[in-house]
Amino acid sequence: MEGKKKIEWAMKWMPVLNDVRGEFQSKKPFKGMNVSMALHLEAKTAVLAYTLKVGGASVRISGCNPLTTDDEVAKSLRDDYGVSAFGRRGMTREEYYDNLARTVETEPDIIIDDGGDLTTLVLKDREMYKNVKGGNEETTTGVVRLKNMEKAGALKFPMFDVNDALMKHLFDNRYGTGQSTIDGLMTATNLVIAGKRVVVAGYGWCGRGIANKMRGLGANVTVTEIDPFKSIEAHMDGFDVEEMKEAIKRADFVITATGVKDIVTPEMLKHAKDGIILANSGHFNNEIAVDDIEKEFGRGREVRRNVKQYSVGRKKIYVLSDGRLVNLAAGQGHPVEIMDLSFSIQALTAEFIAKNPPKKARVFPVPQEIDLKVANLYLNSQGIKIDTLTKEQERYINSWQEGT
């Protein structure tokens, strides 16, 4: 019952996806198709899975992270919405991959992935991917993996880069990650942000969102980066910019959002402040080198739900959610209205694959008309009207002969 309440609450605040589901109800674009999904298995994701089922698909879904499945939601998906859902919160590595495998037992026509693990699994078996018309990838880390697969000639079917659609990364990565990271951090620690020194590793769209939200709460924010252009942007946005080995010495909180491993290492922690709190908002749990930290300083002791304490000499350091996605493992994930946009892109891109599967095995951008449709549906749902160009204005901007 609680899972169904969560799904119904999410559905209430997802007007764009509700409109898409209404279209799917009548058109049945996925009739006779199997759709396999690996996403964070919680209420907003459940609405997407149900939307695809309403569109005629047989849907199987598993969690894309061992700590981000909402067990009540997974149960409700199975019992109330007729979607095959696999996974539980706190899966072992073996259980995680077993559940991914169960997701693709039906030899899917379309896959929807978050992080690249499902895609990688499917590509290992010719029989498993022989029916795949294409798929979508939700997150930055997964897109990087896909592009590496394409470069290596390992990608055997077309995949769409949903992460870089305008209606995804401009809102999901920035506003969604910014707010949900704070939600996870504060839920796990119940500590004040104002006046603290917060170090944000990475100034991509996710890092921008986190840094700006932290500043909004009164934190003193330092950004660490490897990209000179993003470093300059962070500097001109008013943030301190330093190397991590220096920034960590003053940090009260460190939040990683890079997609790269070993951002915080045991050696760095020898120079960190007593009581430093480490959290990760990147996809995998290796940005904070938890395995190396445990080898160096011993296994952590849980001192509060989602908080482990390690002894580094006489100092104590704290790692949230075992270094996994703090915004989902300790929080509730992105706000519902944000995922309404991202999952509408997912649903409409899946429909595009069902109707117009590309012939080449490469990574494609989301078609512009899908981005535009989601933007207009959102504006309509909010009662927002915007200007349009007159014919004279269109003629003017398409002319090279007219000046001042």
N, C-alpha and C positions, 0 to 999 in steps of 0.2 A: 504493500500500500504506500509506504514512504517513497519508494522508487517512482511509482506512478505519479505521485504528487509533485516530485521534482521535475519529471518530464513535462507534466501539464503546465507547471509554472514557467519552465523554459519556453514552451510552445507559445504561451501567452505573449511573450516579449520578443518573438521572432517573426515580425510581420512580413518581411521579405521572403523568408523561406516558406511561410504559410501560403503566400501567393504562388510561389513556385510549386508547392505541393498541390494546390488547386489545379494548376495546369497539368501536372503529371496525372492527377486523378482522371482527367478526361482523355488525355493523349496516350497514356500507358507506353512511354518510350522504351521501357526496359522489359516489356513483355517477353517471357521465356528466357530471360538472361539471368546469369549468376553474377552477383557483385560481392567481392570479398574486400573487407575493410580492416585496417589496423590503425586505430586512432585512440586518443585518450577516451576511455569508455566511461563517459559521464553524461549528464542530462542533455546538454546541448548536442552532443554527438548522437544521442538516442533519437533526437528529433530529425537529424539528417538521415539516419538509418531507416527510420519509419517513412520518411519522405520518398526514399528510393523504393521501398517496398510498395507504397501506394502507387508508384509509377510502374508497377508490374514486376519488379525484380525479386528474385530469391536472394535474401541478404544474409551474409555471415559476417560477424564482426568480432575482433579480439582487441585487447588493450595493446597499445604500442609502447607501454612502459610498465614495469612491474609494480609501481606504487601509485598509479593514477586511475585505476578502475574503481568506480563506485559500485560496490556489490549490490546495493539496493536497486540501482538503476539497471544493472545487468540482469537481475532477476525479473524486473518489470518488463524489460525488452522481450525476454523469453515468454513470460506468462501473459502479458497484456497486449503486446504488439506483434507477436509472431515472428520475431527476429532471432536467429540463432546467435547467441552471444557467449563468448568464451573468455574466461579470465576471472581473476579475483585480485583484490588489493594485497600486495605482499607476495606475489608469485616468486618462486625460485627461478633461476635462469632456465632450468630444464622445463618447468611448467610454462614459462613464457614462450619458448620456442615450440613446445607441443601445441599450445593454443593457437599460435600463428599457423601451424601446419593444419590444424582442424579447420581453420578459416578457409583454406584453399582446397579442401578435399573435393569440392564440387567442380573443380577445374573452371575457374572463373572466366567470364567474358570481360569484366572490367575490375580493376583493383583501385582502391583508394588507400593511400599510405601516408604515414606521418613519421619521417625519420629514415625510411629506406629499408627497414628490416624485412618487411613483407615482400617488397620487390626483389630483394636479394635472395630470399628463400625461393620465390617462384622461378627465378632465373636459373636455379641449380638443377631443374628437372624439365627436360623438353616436353614431357607429357603434361606437366603442370601448366606450362605457359602456351601450349599449342592453340588454345581457344581465345587467348587474351587479345582483345581488340585494342586496348590501351588502358591507361590509368592516370591518376592524379597524384601529385605529391604536395603535401600541406606545408612543410616547414623548410627553413633555410638549410639545416643540416642534411635533410633528405635530398634537396635539390643539388647540393654540392656532390653528394654521393652519386646521384643520377648522371651528372655531367662527367664525372670521372668514369662511370660505366660506359657512357657513350664514347668517350675518348679512347677507352681501352677496347672498344668493339664488343663489349659484354652485354649491352642493352639489346634485347631481342624484340621489343615491341615499343610503340610510341608511348611517351609519358608527358603529361602536361605539368608545367611549373606553376601550380596554383599560388605558391608562396609569393611570387613576384607580380601577380595581378594587382592593379592599383587598389581595388576595393578589398584586397587582403592585406598587403604589407603596410599600406599607409595607415591603416586603422588597427588591425589585429596586432601586428608586431609592435607598433608604437604605443597606442593607447591601451590595448589589451594586456600586453606584457608589463607595461608600466604599472597599471593598477593591480593586476593579479599578483605580481611579485611582491608588492607591498602587503597585499592581503595575506599571502603565505608567510612573509617575514613576521608580520605583527601577530598572526594567529599562533605561530610557533613560539615566539619569544615574549609577547606582551610587553615589549620595551618601547620607549619613546624614540622617535627618529630625530626630532628637532634638536639641533645643536651637536649632533653626532657627525663624525667624519665617515662618509660612505664612499667607498671606492667601487666604481663600476668598470668592469673589464669588457671592453668592446663598445664601439660607438656606431654600430649599425642601427637599423630601425628599432630593434629591441633595446639596445643600450641607450639610445636617445630617449626612448620612452621612460626607462627606469631612472635615468639621470634627472630628467625634468620633473618626474613625479616626486623623487626624493628631495629635490630642491624646493618643490612646492610645499613639502612638509617641514621645511626649515633645516634640512641637512646641509652640511658643507660637503660638496661633491668633487671628487677627483676622478678623472677618466684615464684609463690606460688603453693604448692602441698600438698597432703595428703599421697602420696605414697613415702616411703623412697628411693626406688630404682630410681624412676624418679627424685626425689630431688637431689640425688647424681649425676645422669646423667646431670641434668641442671647445677649443680655446676661445674662439670668437663668440661662441654661445655663452661664455662666461664661466666655464668650468676650469679647474686646475687640471693640467695634463702632466703625468709623470710616468716613469717606468714602474712596473709592479713592485720590483724589489725595493724601491724607495717608498712608494705609496703605502705599502702594507705596514710600514713602521708606525704610521699615525692612524691607521684605520680602526674604526670601531666595527664597521661592517664591510665585508667584501662581497660583491655580487658579480658573478661571471655570466657573460652572455655573448660568447664568441664562436662556438662551434669547434673550438680547438682544444686539444688535451693539454694537461699540465700547465694551466694558467697559474694555479697556486700549488706550490711544491713544499715538501717538508723543509727544505733548506730555507725557503722564504719565511716559514713560520717560526724559525729560530730567532728571527729579528722582529716578529710581530708583537703587538701589545698584548699584555695579559687580558684575557676576556674577549678577544676578537671573535666575531661571529661570521662564519663563512656560509654563503648560500649560492646556489647555481640556478640560473634560468635558461641555460643552454639545454639542448635535447638529451645529451648523454651524460652519465655521471662520472666523466673523467676530466672535466675542466678543473675541478678541485681534485687533486690526485689522491683520492681517498685510500686506494690500495697501498700506495707508497707511504702515506701518512700512518697507516696502521702497521706497516712493516717497520717503520722508524720509531714510532711512539707507542705501539701496542694498540689493542682493540679499544674502541671508545666505550664509554659508559653512558647509557641513556639516563639523562637527568630530568628530562621532560619529554612529552610526546613530540617526536620529530626533532629532538635536539640531543646530540651526542657530545660528550666532553672528552677531550684528550689532554694529557699532561705533556707539556713540552718544557722539560726542566721544571722550574717552579711555576711556570705559567700554565694557565688553562686556556684552551681554544675550544670553540664550539662549531660543529658542523650540522647544518640543518638538512633533514630528510636524506641522510646518507649521500649527500651531494647530488641527489636527483632533482628534477624540476620542482623547485620550491613552490611555484605558483599553483601547481596541481597536487603535489604530494602533501603539502601543508595547508594549501588554500583551496579555493573552489574553481580555479582556472579562470580563464578570461570571462569578462562580463557577458551576459546572455546576448545583449544587443550587438556586441562586437562579433560574436561567433555567428550571429544571424547573417552577417555580410559574408564572412569566410565560407560558411557552409552553403550559402546560396551559390557562390562561385563554384564550389565543389559539385553541387547537384547539377547545375547547368552545364558544366564542363563534362560531367559524366554523360549527360544527355547528348552533347555534341559528339562524344566518342561513339555512343550507340548508333547515331544517325550517320556520322561522317568519319569513320575511323581512318586516320592517316595511314599511308602505306609504308612510310619510313620509320625505322626504329631509331628515333632520336628524341631529344627533349624539346617540346614545343611550348611557346608562350600561350597563355589563355587568350582565345580570340577576343579582339577588342569589343565586339558587339555584346559579349557576355558581361564584361566589365561595365559597359555603358548601361545595359539592361538592369543590372543590380543597383547601380547608382541611381537610376531613375525610379526604380521601385522603392528604394529607400527614401528618396525625396518625397515621393507621393505618400508614403506611409507616415511621414512627419508633417504633411501639409505644407511643404516648402515649395514655392514657385520660384523659378529663376528666369533670367532674361534669355532671349534668343536673338541672333543676328537678323537684321533686316536684309533684304536682297541687295540693297545698296552697300551695306556694310560687308556682306560676303564678296561683292564685286571688288570693293576697295582692298580687302586684305588678300585677295588673289591677284591683284594687279601689281606690276612692277613699274608702271609708268607714272603713277600718281605719288607725289610726295606731300610736302606741307602746302 
